[in-house]
Amino acid sequence: MEPAVQTAAASGECQDPAYSVFARNCPSRGTLEHITGRWGALTLGALHDGTFRFNELRRRVDGVSEKMLSQTLQALERDGLLHRDAQPTNPPRVDYTLTPLGREVAQRLLSLIHFMEGHMEDVLESRGRYDEARLQR
């Protein structure tokens, strides 16, 4: 790591162009939180399949509240990961789609999601062993 980056990370500052999510005040940390938060990751994954309206997304991302989905969409739009297309119709129609950057992020997330889905038996076995060991203490 470059000395300037080490100093920046140690001080909690972010130095351009070496953005570091490990630096407290670096804007990359906020974007990473938007992407990797529960609703951000699921929303990006859902949008990878195409363009959706708000209620379609809400059905695809089972369990998300209207408020949380709205906040998530706003954060992802602000970060340049999705595009919001509001059409002046009656009633208004709003479509959400990934930007090229959002599509790349979603592809990477989906790789992780598919990896985890394919290894859930291992995870569940590990959880069982862990829980059993905790009960015996």
The first five atom37 places (N, CA, C, CB, O) and aatype in JSON, in Angstrom:
{
  "aatype": [12, 6, 14, 0, 19, 5, 16, 0, 0, 0, 15, 7, 6, 4, 5, 3, 14, 0, 18, 15, 19, 13, 0, 1, 2, 4, 14, 15, 1, 7, 16, 10, 6, 8, 9, 16, 7, 1, 17, 7, 0, 10, 16, 10, 7, 0, 10, 8, 3, 7, 16, 13, 1, 13, 2, 6, 10, 1, 1, 1, 19, 3, 7, 19, 15, 6, 11, 12, 10, 15, 5, 16, 10, 5, 0, 10, 6, 1, 3, 7, 10, 10, 8, 1, 3, 0, 5, 14, 16, 2, 14, 14, 1, 19, 3, 18, 16, 10, 16, 14, 10, 7, 1, 6, 19, 0, 5, 1, 10, 10, 15, 10, 9, 8, 13, 12, 6, 7, 8, 12, 6, 3, 19, 10, 6, 15, 1, 7, 1, 18, 3, 6, 0, 1, 10, 5, 1],
  "atom_mask": [
    [1, 1, 1, 1, 1],
    [1, 1, 1, 1, 1],
    [1, 1, 1, 1, 1],
    [1, 1, 1, 1, 1],
    [1, 1, 1, 1, 1],
    [1, 1, 1, 1, 1],
    [1, 1, 1, 1, 1],
    [1, 1, 1, 1, 1],
    [1, 1, 1, 1, 1],
    [1, 1, 1, 1, 1],
    [1, 1, 1, 1, 1],
    [1, 1, 1, 0, 1],
    [1, 1, 1, 1, 1],
    [1, 1, 1, 1, 1],
    [1, 1, 1, 1, 1],
    [1, 1, 1, 1, 1],
    [1, 1, 1, 1, 1],
    [1, 1, 1, 1, 1],
    [1, 1, 1, 1, 1],
    [1, 1, 1, 1, 1],
    [1, 1, 1, 1, 1],
    [1, 1, 1, 1, 1],
    [1, 1, 1, 1, 1],
    [1, 1, 1, 1, 1],
    [1, 1, 1, 1, 1],
    [1, 1, 1, 1, 1],
    [1, 1, 1, 1, 1],
    [1, 1, 1, 1, 1],
    [1, 1, 1, 1, 1],
    [1, 1, 1, 0, 1],
    [1, 1, 1, 1, 1],
    [1, 1, 1, 1, 1],
    [1, 1, 1, 1, 1],
    [1, 1, 1, 1, 1],
    [1, 1, 1, 1, 1],
    [1, 1, 1, 1, 1],
    [1, 1, 1, 0, 1],
    [1, 1, 1, 1, 1],
    [1, 1, 1, 1, 1],
    [1, 1, 1, 0, 1],
    [1, 1, 1, 1, 1],
    [1, 1, 1, 1, 1],
    [1, 1, 1, 1, 1],
    [1, 1, 1, 1, 1],
    [1, 1, 1, 0, 1],
    [1, 1, 1, 1, 1],
    [1, 1, 1, 1, 1],
    [1, 1, 1, 1, 1],
    [1, 1, 1, 1, 1],
    [1, 1, 1, 0, 1],
    [1, 1, 1, 1, 1],
    [1, 1, 1, 1, 1],
    [1, 1, 1, 1, 1],
    [1, 1, 1, 1, 1],
    [1, 1, 1, 1, 1],
    [1, 1, 1, 1, 1],
    [1, 1, 1, 1, 1],
    [1, 1, 1, 1, 1],
    [1, 1, 1, 1, 1],
    [1, 1, 1, 1, 1],
    [1, 1, 1, 1, 1],
    [1, 1, 1, 1, 1],
    [1, 1, 1, 0, 1],
    [1, 1, 1, 1, 1],
    [1, 1, 1, 1, 1],
    [1, 1, 1, 1, 1],
    [1, 1, 1, 1, 1],
    [1, 1, 1, 1, 1],
    [1, 1, 1, 1, 1],
    [1, 1, 1, 1, 1],
    [1, 1, 1, 1, 1],
    [1, 1, 1, 1, 1],
    [1, 1, 1, 1, 1],
    [1, 1, 1, 1, 1],
    [1, 1, 1, 1, 1],
    [1, 1, 1, 1, 1],
    [1, 1, 1, 1, 1],
    [1, 1, 1, 1, 1],
    [1, 1, 1, 1, 1],
    [1, 1, 1, 0, 1],
    [1, 1, 1, 1, 1],
    [1, 1, 1, 1, 1],
    [1, 1, 1, 1, 1],
    [1, 1, 1, 1, 1],
    [1, 1, 1, 1, 1],
    [1, 1, 1, 1, 1],
    [1, 1, 1, 1, 1],
    [1, 1, 1, 1, 1],
    [1, 1, 1, 1, 1],
    [1, 1, 1, 1, 1],
    [1, 1, 1, 1, 1],
    [1, 1, 1, 1, 1],
    [1, 1, 1, 1, 1],
    [1, 1, 1, 1, 1],
    [1, 1, 1, 1, 1],
    [1, 1, 1, 1, 1],
    [1, 1, 1, 1, 1],
    [1, 1, 1, 1, 1],
    [1, 1, 1, 1, 1],
    [1, 1, 1, 1, 1],
    [1, 1, 1, 1, 1],
    [1, 1, 1, 0, 1],
    [1, 1, 1, 1, 1],
    [1, 1, 1, 1, 1],
    [1, 1, 1, 1, 1],
    [1, 1, 1, 1, 1],
    [1, 1, 1, 1, 1],
    [1, 1, 1, 1, 1],
    [1, 1, 1, 1, 1],
    [1, 1, 1, 1, 1],
    [1, 1, 1, 1, 1],
    [1, 1, 1, 1, 1],
    [1, 1, 1, 1, 1],
    [1, 1, 1, 1, 1],
    [1, 1, 1, 1, 1],
    [1, 1, 1, 1, 1],
    [1, 1, 1, 1, 1],
    [1, 1, 1, 0, 1],
    [1, 1, 1, 1, 1],
    [1, 1, 1, 1, 1],
    [1, 1, 1, 1, 1],
    [1, 1, 1, 1, 1],
    [1, 1, 1, 1, 1],
    [1, 1, 1, 1, 1],
    [1, 1, 1, 1, 1],
    [1, 1, 1, 1, 1],
    [1, 1, 1, 1, 1],
    [1, 1, 1, 0, 1],
    [1, 1, 1, 1, 1],
    [1, 1, 1, 1, 1],
    [1, 1, 1, 1, 1],
    [1, 1, 1, 1, 1],
    [1, 1, 1, 1, 1],
    [1, 1, 1, 1, 1],
    [1, 1, 1, 1, 1],
    [1, 1, 1, 1, 1],
    [1, 1, 1, 1, 1]
  ],
  "atom_positions": [
    [[0.85, -1.18, 0.0], [0.0, 0.0, 0.0], [0.88, 1.23, 0.0], [-0.96, 0.0, 1.21], [1.92, 1.25, 0.66]],
    [[0.48, 2.25, -0.73], [1.24, 3.49, -0.79], [1.23, 4.17, 0.57], [0.66, 4.42, -1.87], [0.24, 4.07, 1.29]],
    [[2.31, 4.87, 0.95], [2.35, 5.56, 2.24], [1.22, 6.57, 2.41], [3.67, 6.27, 2.4], [0.67, 6.68, 3.5]],
    [[0.85, 7.3, 1.35], [-0.24, 8.28, 1.46], [-1.55, 7.59, 1.78], [-0.37, 9.09, 0.15], [-2.37, 8.13, 2.53]],
    [[-1.76, 6.4, 1.21], [-2.99, 5.66, 1.47], [-2.99, 5.13, 2.9], [-3.16, 4.5, 0.47], [-4.01, 5.18, 3.58]],
    [[-1.84, 4.63, 3.36], [-1.76, 4.16, 4.73], [-2.07, 5.29, 5.7], [-0.37, 3.59, 5.03], [-2.81, 5.11, 6.66]],
    [[-1.51, 6.45, 5.45], [-1.76, 7.61, 6.3], [-3.23, 7.99, 6.26], [-0.88, 8.79, 5.86], [-3.83, 8.3, 7.29]],
    [[-3.81, 7.97, 5.05], [-5.22, 8.33, 4.9], [-6.1, 7.34, 5.65], [-5.62, 8.37, 3.41], [-7.01, 7.75, 6.37]],
    [[-5.82, 6.06, 5.5], [-6.63, 5.06, 6.18], [-6.47, 5.17, 7.69], [-6.26, 3.65, 5.71], [-7.44, 5.06, 8.44]],
    [[-5.24, 5.4, 8.14], [-4.99, 5.51, 9.57], [-5.68, 6.72, 10.17], [-3.5, 5.57, 9.84], [-6.13, 6.69, 11.32]],
    [[-5.77, 7.8, 9.39], [-6.38, 9.03, 9.92], [-7.89, 9.06, 9.7], [-5.76, 10.24, 9.27], [-8.56, 9.97, 10.19]],
    [[-8.43, 8.08, 8.98], [-9.85, 8.07, 8.7], [-10.24, 8.95, 7.53], [0.0, 0.0, 0.0], [-11.42, 9.19, 7.29]],
    [[-9.24, 9.45, 6.81], [-9.49, 10.31, 5.66], [-9.4, 9.49, 4.38], [-8.49, 11.49, 5.62], [-8.78, 8.43, 4.35]],
    [[-10.02, 10.0, 3.33], [-9.98, 9.36, 2.03], [-9.2, 10.24, 1.08], [-11.4, 9.09, 1.5], [-9.48, 11.43, 0.96]],
    [[-8.22, 9.67, 0.41], [-7.4, 10.46, -0.52], [-7.68, 10.01, -1.94], [-5.88, 10.31, -0.19], [-7.55, 8.83, -2.28]],
    [[-8.08, 10.94, -2.77], [-8.34, 10.68, -4.17], [-7.0, 10.57, -4.88], [-9.22, 11.8, -4.79], [-6.12, 11.36, -4.55]],
    [[-6.76, 9.68, -5.82], [-7.72, 8.76, -6.4], [-7.75, 7.39, -5.73], [-7.43, 8.58, -7.85], [-8.48, 6.51, -6.19]],
    [[-7.0, 7.19, -4.69], [-6.94, 5.88, -4.04], [-8.06, 5.74, -3.01], [-5.57, 5.67, -3.36], [-7.81, 5.72, -1.81]],
    [[-9.29, 5.63, -3.49], [-10.42, 5.47, -2.58], [-10.26, 4.19, -1.78], [-11.76, 5.46, -3.35], [-9.92, 3.14, -2.34]],
    [[-10.5, 4.27, -0.5], [-10.36, 3.11, 0.36], [-11.56, 3.01, 1.28], [-9.05, 3.18, 1.18], [-11.8, 3.9, 2.09]],
    [[-12.32, 1.93, 1.15], [-13.48, 1.75, 2.02], [-13.07, 1.58, 3.48], [-14.29, 0.54, 1.58], [-13.91, 1.66, 4.37]],
    [[-11.78, 1.36, 3.71], [-11.32, 1.21, 5.08], [-11.09, 2.55, 5.76], [-10.05, 0.4, 5.11], [-10.92, 2.61, 6.98]],
    [[-11.1, 3.62, 4.99], [-10.96, 4.96, 5.54], [-12.35, 5.48, 5.92], [-10.27, 5.93, 4.53], [-13.25, 5.51, 5.08]],
    [[-12.53, 5.86, 7.16], [-13.82, 6.26, 7.72], [-14.58, 7.29, 6.88], [-13.61, 6.81, 9.08], [-15.79, 7.16, 6.71]],
    [[-13.9, 8.29, 6.37], [-14.57, 9.39, 5.67], [-14.57, 9.25, 4.16], [-13.93, 10.67, 6.05], [-14.92, 10.2, 3.46]],
    [[-14.19, 8.12, 3.64], [-14.14, 7.92, 2.2], [-15.55, 7.68, 1.66], [-13.2, 6.75, 1.85], [-16.28, 6.86, 2.21]],
    [[-15.94, 8.37, 0.58], [-17.28, 8.18, 0.04], [-17.54, 6.77, -0.49], [-17.52, 9.17, -1.06], [-18.69, 6.37, -0.64]],
    [[-16.48, 6.04, -0.78], [-16.68, 4.67, -1.26], [-17.34, 3.79, -0.2], [-15.34, 4.06, -1.68], [-18.03, 2.83, -0.54]],
    [[-17.14, 4.12, 1.06], [-17.74, 3.32, 2.14], [-19.27, 3.4, 2.09], [-17.22, 3.79, 3.51], [-19.94, 2.38, 2.25]],
    [[-19.8, 4.58, 1.89], [-21.25, 4.74, 1.81], [-21.84, 3.98, 0.64], [0.0, 0.0, 0.0], [-22.89, 3.35, 0.76]],
    [[-21.16, 4.05, -0.5], [-21.65, 3.32, -1.68], [-21.6, 1.83, -1.43], [-20.82, 3.69, -2.92], [-22.53, 1.11, -1.8]],
    [[-20.52, 1.35, -0.82], [-20.44, -0.08, -0.5], [-21.57, -0.49, 0.43], [-19.08, -0.42, 0.14], [-22.14, -1.57, 0.26]],
    [[-21.9, 0.34, 1.39], [-23.03, 0.04, 2.29], [-24.34, -0.03, 1.52], [-23.13, 1.1, 3.4], [-25.18, -0.88, 1.81]],
    [[-24.53, 0.87, 0.56], [-25.76, 0.84, -0.25], [-25.85, -0.45, -1.06], [-25.82, 2.06, -1.18], [-26.93, -1.02, -1.22]],
    [[-24.71, -0.89, -1.58], [-24.68, -2.08, -2.43], [-24.82, -3.36, -1.62], [-23.38, -2.13, -3.23], [-25.56, -4.26, -2.01]],
    [[-24.13, -3.43, -0.49], [-24.08, -4.69, 0.26], [-25.11, -4.81, 1.36], [-22.73, -4.86, 0.85], [-25.24, -5.86, 1.98]],
    [[-25.85, -3.75, 1.61], [-26.93, -3.85, 2.58], [-27.97, -4.84, 2.08], [0.0, 0.0, 0.0], [-28.05, -5.11, 0.88]],
    [[-28.75, -5.38, 2.97], [-29.71, -6.41, 2.59], [-30.56, -5.99, 1.4], [-30.61, -6.73, 3.76], [-30.66, -6.73, 0.42]],
    [[-31.17, -4.82, 1.48], [-32.11, -4.42, 0.43], [-31.4, -3.96, -0.82], [-33.02, -3.32, 0.94], [-31.92, -4.15, -1.93]],
    [[-30.23, -3.37, -0.69], [-29.48, -2.94, -1.87], [-29.06, -4.12, -2.73], [0.0, 0.0, 0.0], [-29.26, -4.11, -3.95]],
    [[-28.49, -5.13, -2.1], [-28.04, -6.31, -2.84], [-29.2, -7.02, -3.51], [-27.3, -7.28, -1.91], [-29.11, -7.42, -4.67]],
    [[-30.3, -7.17, -2.79], [-31.46, -7.86, -3.36], [-32.1, -7.05, -4.48], [-32.49, -8.15, -2.28], [-32.55, -7.61, -5.48]],
    [[-32.15, -5.74, -4.32], [-32.74, -4.88, -5.35], [-31.89, -4.89, -6.61], [-32.89, -3.44, -4.83], [-32.41, -5.01, -7.71]],
    [[-30.57, -4.77, -6.45], [-29.69, -4.83, -7.61], [-29.8, -6.19, -8.3], [-28.23, -4.57, -7.19], [-29.83, -6.26, -9.53]],
    [[-29.85, -7.25, -7.52], [-30.01, -8.59, -8.09], [-31.31, -8.73, -8.86], [0.0, 0.0, 0.0], [-31.34, -9.32, -9.93]],
    [[-32.38, -8.19, -8.32], [-33.69, -8.26, -8.98], [-33.68, -7.45, -10.27], [-34.8, -7.74, -8.04], [-34.23, -7.89, -11.29]],
    [[-33.07, -6.28, -10.24], [-33.04, -5.42, -11.43], [-32.15, -5.98, -12.54], [-32.58, -4.04, -11.05], [-32.23, -5.54, -13.69]],
    [[-31.29, -6.92, -12.2], [-30.43, -7.53, -13.22], [-31.27, -8.2, -14.31], [-29.47, -8.55, -12.58], [-30.83, -8.32, -15.45]],
    [[-32.48, -8.62, -13.95], [-33.35, -9.31, -14.89], [-34.09, -8.37, -15.84], [-34.35, -10.15, -14.14], [-34.75, -8.83, -16.77]],
    [[-34.0, -7.05, -15.62], [-34.67, -6.13, -16.54], [-35.19, -4.89, -15.85], [0.0, 0.0, 0.0], [-34.75, -4.54, -14.76]],
    [[-36.13, -4.24, -16.5], [-36.75, -3.01, -16.02], [-38.01, -3.37, -15.25], [-37.06, -2.05, -17.19], [-38.81, -4.19, -15.69]],
    [[-38.18, -2.73, -14.1], [-39.34, -3.03, -13.26], [-39.93, -1.75, -12.69], [-38.96, -3.99, -12.13], [-39.24, -0.75, -12.49]],
    [[-41.21, -1.81, -12.43], [-41.9, -0.74, -11.73], [-41.76, -1.02, -10.23], [-43.41, -0.64, -12.16], [-41.37, -2.11, -9.82]],
    [[-42.09, -0.01, -9.42], [-41.9, -0.09, -7.97], [-42.57, -1.33, -7.38], [-42.45, 1.17, -7.3], [-41.92, -2.11, -6.68]],
    [[-43.85, -1.52, -7.65], [-44.57, -2.66, -7.05], [-44.08, -4.0, -7.57], [-46.06, -2.53, -7.3], [-44.13, -5.0, -6.85]],
    [[-43.61, -4.04, -8.81], [-43.02, -5.27, -9.32], [-41.75, -5.6, -8.54], [-42.7, -5.14, -10.84], [-41.51, -6.76, -8.17]],
    [[-40.94, -4.58, -8.28], [-39.72, -4.79, -7.49], [-40.06, -5.23, -6.08], [-38.88, -3.51, -7.45], [-39.42, -6.13, -5.52]],
    [[-41.06, -4.61, -5.51], [-41.46, -4.95, -4.14], [-41.89, -6.41, -4.04], [-42.6, -4.03, -3.67], [-41.61, -7.08, -3.04]],
    [[-42.56, -6.91, -5.05], [-42.96, -8.32, -5.05], [-41.74, -9.23, -5.24], [-43.99, -8.6, -6.16], [-41.66, -10.3, -4.63]],
    [[-40.8, -8.81, -6.07], [-39.6, -9.62, -6.33], [-38.69, -9.68, -5.11], [-38.82, -9.06, -7.53], [-38.09, -10.72, -4.83]],
    [[-38.59, -8.57, -4.39], [-37.74, -8.51, -3.19], [-38.65, -8.74, -1.99], [-36.97, -7.11, -3.08], [-39.01, -7.81, -1.28]],
    [[-38.99, -9.98, -1.8], [-39.95, -10.38, -0.78], [-39.52, -9.91, 0.61], [-40.11, -11.9, -0.78], [-38.39, -10.16, 1.04]],
    [[-40.43, -9.22, 1.3], [-40.17, -8.79, 2.67], [-39.77, -7.33, 2.82], [0.0, 0.0, 0.0], [-39.78, -6.81, 3.93]],
    [[-39.43, -6.66, 1.73], [-39.03, -5.25, 1.83], [-40.28, -4.38, 1.97], [-38.18, -4.82, 0.59], [-41.28, -4.6, 1.29]],
    [[-40.2, -3.4, 2.86], [-41.33, -2.47, 3.02], [-41.25, -1.4, 1.92], [-41.31, -1.81, 4.44], [-40.21, -1.21, 1.3]],
    [[-42.36, -0.73, 1.71], [-42.37, 0.36, 0.72], [-41.33, 1.41, 1.08], [-43.77, 1.01, 0.63], [-40.61, 1.89, 0.21]],
    [[-41.26, 1.76, 2.36], [-40.33, 2.79, 2.81], [-38.88, 2.38, 2.53], [-40.53, 3.07, 4.3], [-38.1, 3.17, 2.01]],
    [[-38.52, 1.15, 2.89], [-37.15, 0.69, 2.7], [-36.8, 0.58, 1.22], [-36.94, -0.65, 3.4], [-35.68, 0.91, 0.82]],
    [[-37.75, 0.1, 0.41], [-37.48, 0.0, -1.02], [-37.29, 1.39, -1.62], [-38.62, -0.75, -1.74], [-36.39, 1.61, -2.43]],
    [[-38.13, 2.32, -1.22], [-38.02, 3.69, -1.71], [-36.66, 4.29, -1.34], [-39.16, 4.57, -1.14], [-36.0, 4.9, -2.19]],
    [[-36.24, 4.12, -0.09], [-34.95, 4.65, 0.35], [-33.8, 3.97, -0.39], [-34.79, 4.46, 1.86], [-32.83, 4.62, -0.77]],
    [[-33.92, 2.68, -0.59], [-32.88, 1.92, -1.29], [-32.76, 2.39, -2.74], [-33.19, 0.41, -1.25], [-31.65, 2.6, -3.23]],
    [[-33.89, 2.54, -3.4], [-33.88, 2.99, -4.79], [-33.27, 4.38, -4.92], [-35.29, 2.98, -5.37], [-32.51, 4.65, -5.85]],
    [[-33.6, 5.26, -4.0], [-33.04, 6.61, -4.03], [-31.52, 6.58, -3.84], [-33.68, 7.49, -2.94], [-30.79, 7.29, -4.54]],
    [[-31.05, 5.78, -2.91], [-29.61, 5.69, -2.65], [-28.88, 5.12, -3.86], [-29.33, 4.83, -1.41], [-27.82, 5.61, -4.24]],
    [[-29.43, 4.08, -4.47], [-28.79, 3.45, -5.62], [-28.82, 4.37, -6.84], [-29.48, 2.13, -5.95], [-27.89, 4.38, -7.64]],
    [[-29.9, 5.15, -6.97], [-29.97, 6.12, -8.06], [-28.92, 7.21, -7.86], [-31.38, 6.74, -8.16], [-28.21, 7.59, -8.79]],
    [[-28.81, 7.7, -6.63], [-27.84, 8.75, -6.32], [-26.41, 8.28, -6.6], [-27.97, 9.18, -4.85], [-25.57, 9.06, -7.05]],
    [[-26.14, 7.01, -6.32], [-24.81, 6.44, -6.56], [-24.57, 6.11, -8.03], [-24.63, 5.2, -5.72], [-23.47, 5.68, -8.4]],
    [[-25.57, 6.29, -8.88], [-25.41, 6.04, -10.31], [-25.54, 4.59, -10.71], [0.0, 0.0, 0.0], [-25.06, 4.2, -11.77]],
    [[-26.18, 3.79, -9.86], [-26.3, 2.37, -10.14], [-27.61, 2.0, -10.83], [-26.18, 1.59, -8.87], [-27.71, 0.95, -11.46]],
    [[-28.59, 2.86, -10.72], [-29.85, 2.62, -11.42], [-30.41, 3.92, -11.96], [-30.87, 1.95, -10.49], [-30.06, 5.02, -11.51]],
    [[-31.28, 3.76, -12.94], [-31.93, 4.91, -13.57], [-33.42, 4.84, -13.27], [-31.68, 4.94, -15.11], [-34.05, 3.79, -13.4]],
    [[-33.96, 5.97, -12.87], [-35.39, 6.1, -12.58], [-36.02, 6.87, -13.73], [-35.66, 6.81, -11.2], [-35.65, 8.02, -13.98]],
    [[-36.96, 6.24, -14.41], [-37.62, 6.87, -15.55], [-39.08, 7.14, -15.19], [-37.52, 5.98, -16.83], [-39.91, 6.23, -15.2]],
    [[-39.37, 8.4, -14.86], [-40.73, 8.81, -14.51], [-41.42, 9.31, -15.77], [-40.73, 9.92, -13.4], [-40.99, 10.29, -16.37]],
    [[-42.48, 8.64, -16.17], [-43.21, 9.02, -17.37], [-44.45, 9.83, -16.99], [-43.61, 7.76, -18.19], [-45.19, 9.44, -16.08]],
    [[-44.67, 10.95, -17.66], [-45.78, 11.84, -17.31], [-47.12, 11.33, -17.83], [-45.52, 13.23, -17.85], [-47.73, 11.92, -18.73]],
    [[-47.57, 10.23, -17.26], [-48.87, 9.66, -17.63], [-49.79, 9.78, -16.44], [-48.74, 8.18, -18.1], [-49.36, 10.15, -15.35]],
    [[-51.05, 9.46, -16.65], [-52.01, 9.47, -15.55], [-52.61, 8.08, -15.44], [-53.12, 10.55, -15.77], [-53.37, 7.68, -16.33]],
    [[-52.32, 7.32, -14.41], [-51.45, 7.64, -13.28], [-49.98, 7.62, -13.72], [-51.67, 6.65, -12.12], [-49.64, 7.03, -14.74]],
    [[-49.12, 8.28, -12.94], [-47.7, 8.31, -13.3], [-47.11, 6.91, -13.36], [-46.91, 9.16, -12.3], [-47.49, 6.03, -12.58]],
    [[-46.19, 6.71, -14.28], [-45.5, 5.42, -14.39], [-44.02, 5.67, -14.16], [-45.75, 4.75, -15.79], [-43.42, 6.54, -14.79]],
    [[-43.44, 4.9, -13.26], [-42.01, 5.02, -12.96], [-41.38, 3.65, -13.14], [-41.76, 5.57, -11.5], [-41.81, 2.66, -12.54]],
    [[-40.36, 3.61, -13.98], [-39.62, 2.38, -14.23], [-38.2, 2.52, -13.71], [-39.61, 2.05, -15.74], [-37.61, 3.6, -13.76]],
    [[-37.66, 1.41, -13.2], [-36.3, 1.37, -12.69], [-35.5, 0.37, -13.51], [-36.27, 1.0, -11.19], [-35.96, -0.74, -13.78]],
    [[-34.31, 0.77, -13.89], [-33.41, -0.1, -14.64], [-31.98, 0.18, -14.21], [-33.59, 0.11, -16.17], [-31.67, 1.28, -13.75]],
    [[-31.12, -0.8, -14.37], [-29.72, -0.63, -14.01], [-28.97, 0.2, -15.04], [-29.05, -1.99, -13.85], [-29.24, 0.12, -16.24]],
    [[-28.05, 1.0, -14.56], [-27.11, 1.69, -15.44], [-26.01, 0.68, -15.79], [-26.51, 3.0, -14.75], [-25.97, -0.4, -15.21]],
    [[-25.13, 1.01, -16.72], [-24.02, 0.09, -17.0], [-23.19, -0.23, -15.75], [-23.1, 0.69, -18.08], [-22.79, -1.38, -15.55]],
    [[-22.93, 0.77, -14.91], [-22.21, 0.52, -13.66], [-23.02, -0.4, -12.75], [-21.88, 1.85, -12.94], [-22.47, -1.32, -12.14]],
    [[-24.3, -0.14, -12.64], [-25.18, -0.97, -11.82], [-25.24, -2.4, -12.31], [0.0, 0.0, 0.0], [-25.3, -3.33, -11.51]],
    [[-25.23, -2.58, -13.63], [-25.27, -3.93, -14.2], [-23.99, -4.69, -13.84], [-25.43, -3.87, -15.74], [-24.04, -5.87, -13.5]],
    [[-22.85, -4.0, -13.89], [-21.6, -4.65, -13.52], [-21.59, -5.03, -12.04], [-20.4, -3.74, -13.84], [-21.16, -6.13, -11.68]],
    [[-22.07, -4.14, -11.2], [-22.15, -4.43, -9.77], [-23.09, -5.61, -9.54], [-22.63, -3.18, -8.97], [-22.77, -6.53, -8.78]],
    [[-24.26, -5.59, -10.19], [-25.24, -6.67, -10.01], [-24.67, -8.01, -10.45], [-26.52, -6.37, -10.79], [-24.92, -9.02, -9.79]],
    [[-23.93, -8.04, -11.54], [-23.32, -9.3, -11.99], [-22.37, -9.86, -10.95], [-22.58, -9.09, -13.32], [-22.34, -11.07, -10.7]],
    [[-21.6, -8.98, -10.33], [-20.67, -9.43, -9.3], [-21.43, -9.93, -8.07], [-19.7, -8.29, -8.9], [-21.06, -10.94, -7.47]],
    [[-22.48, -9.21, -7.69], [-23.3, -9.64, -6.56], [-23.96, -10.98, -6.84], [-24.37, -8.59, -6.25], [-24.0, -11.85, -5.97]],
    [[-24.47, -11.15, -8.06], [-25.14, -12.41, -8.4], [-24.17, -13.58, -8.36], [-25.77, -12.3, -9.79], [-24.57, -14.7, -8.03]],
    [[-22.9, -13.34, -8.7], [-21.91, -14.42, -8.57], [-21.81, -14.86, -7.11], [-20.52, -13.96, -9.09], [-21.78, -16.05, -6.81]],
    [[-21.76, -13.89, -6.21], [-21.7, -14.21, -4.78], [-23.0, -14.87, -4.31], [-21.43, -12.93, -3.95], [-22.97, -15.85, -3.57]],
    [[-24.13, -14.33, -4.75], [-25.43, -14.9, -4.37], [-25.54, -16.35, -4.83], [-26.59, -14.07, -4.98], [-25.94, -17.21, -4.06]],
    [[-25.18, -16.62, -6.08], [-25.26, -17.99, -6.6], [-24.28, -18.91, -5.89], [-25.0, -18.01, -8.1], [-24.58, -20.08, -5.64]],
    [[-23.1, -18.39, -5.57], [-22.13, -19.18, -4.82], [-22.73, -19.6, -3.47], [-20.82, -18.39, -4.61], [-22.66, -20.76, -3.08]],
    [[-23.32, -18.62, -2.76], [-23.88, -18.92, -1.44], [-25.07, -19.87, -1.54], [-24.31, -17.63, -0.75], [-25.2, -20.79, -0.73]],
    [[-25.92, -19.67, -2.53], [-27.05, -20.58, -2.72], [-26.56, -22.01, -2.95], [-27.93, -20.13, -3.9], [-27.17, -22.96, -2.46]],
    [[-25.47, -22.15, -3.68], [-24.92, -23.47, -3.97], [-24.19, -24.11, -2.81], [0.0, 0.0, 0.0], [-23.9, -25.31, -2.84]],
    [[-23.89, -23.33, -1.78], [-23.16, -23.86, -0.63], [-23.96, -23.79, 0.67], [-21.87, -23.09, -0.46], [-23.39, -23.86, 1.76]],
    [[-25.26, -23.65, 0.56], [-26.08, -23.53, 1.77], [-26.08, -24.8, 2.61], [-27.5, -23.18, 1.39], [-26.22, -24.73, 3.83]],
    [[-25.94, -25.96, 1.99], [-25.86, -27.19, 2.78], [-24.66, -27.13, 3.72], [-25.77, -28.44, 1.86], [-24.75, -27.52, 4.88]],
    [[-23.53, -26.64, 3.21], [-22.33, -26.5, 4.04], [-22.59, -25.52, 5.17], [-21.14, -26.04, 3.19], [-22.21, -25.77, 6.32]],
    [[-23.23, -24.4, 4.85], [-23.52, -23.38, 5.86], [-24.45, -23.94, 6.93], [-24.14, -22.13, 5.21], [-24.23, -23.75, 8.12]],
    [[-25.49, -24.63, 6.5], [-26.46, -25.17, 7.46], [-25.83, -26.23, 8.35], [-27.66, -25.76, 6.72], [-26.13, -26.3, 9.54]],
    [[-24.97, -27.07, 7.78], [-24.25, -28.06, 8.59], [-23.36, -27.36, 9.62], [-23.4, -29.0, 7.69], [-23.31, -27.77, 10.78]],
    [[-22.66, -26.33, 9.19], [-21.79, -25.59, 10.1], [-22.6, -24.94, 11.21], [-21.01, -24.52, 9.32], [-22.19, -24.96, 12.37]],
    [[-23.72, -24.37, 10.87], [-24.59, -23.77, 11.89], [-25.04, -24.81, 12.91], [-25.81, -23.11, 11.24], [-25.07, -24.55, 14.12]],
    [[-25.39, -25.98, 12.4], [-25.83, -27.05, 13.3], [-24.73, -27.46, 14.27], [0.0, 0.0, 0.0], [-24.98, -27.62, 15.46]],
    [[-23.51, -27.63, 13.76], [-22.37, -27.99, 14.62], [-22.11, -26.89, 15.64], [-21.11, -28.25, 13.77], [-21.87, -27.17, 16.81]],
    [[-22.14, -25.66, 15.2], [-21.9, -24.52, 16.09], [-22.95, -24.46, 17.2], [-21.9, -23.2, 15.29], [-22.62, -24.34, 18.38]],
    [[-24.22, -24.56, 16.8], [-25.3, -24.49, 17.78], [-25.24, -25.66, 18.76], [-26.65, -24.49, 17.07], [-25.49, -25.48, 19.96]],
    [[-24.92, -26.84, 18.27], [-24.79, -28.01, 19.13], [-23.66, -27.82, 20.14], [-24.54, -29.28, 18.29], [-23.81, -28.16, 21.32]],
    [[-22.54, -27.29, 19.69], [-21.4, -27.05, 20.59], [-21.75, -26.0, 21.65], [-20.17, -26.58, 19.78], [-21.32, -26.1, 22.8]],
    [[-22.53, -25.02, 21.28], [-22.95, -23.97, 22.23], [-23.89, -24.53, 23.29], [-23.63, -22.8, 21.49], [-23.85, -24.12, 24.45]],
    [[-24.75, -25.46, 22.89], [-25.7, -26.05, 23.84], [-24.98, -26.93, 24.86], [-26.75, -26.88, 23.09], [-25.45, -27.08, 25.99]],
    [[-23.86, -27.51, 24.47], [-23.13, -28.42, 25.37], [-22.27, -27.68, 26.37], [-22.27, -29.35, 24.57], [-21.71, -28.31, 27.27]],
    [[-22.15, -26.38, 26.25], [-21.3, -25.62, 27.18], [-22.01, -25.32, 28.45], [-20.83, -24.34, 26.55], [-21.44, -24.69, 29.34]]
  ]
}
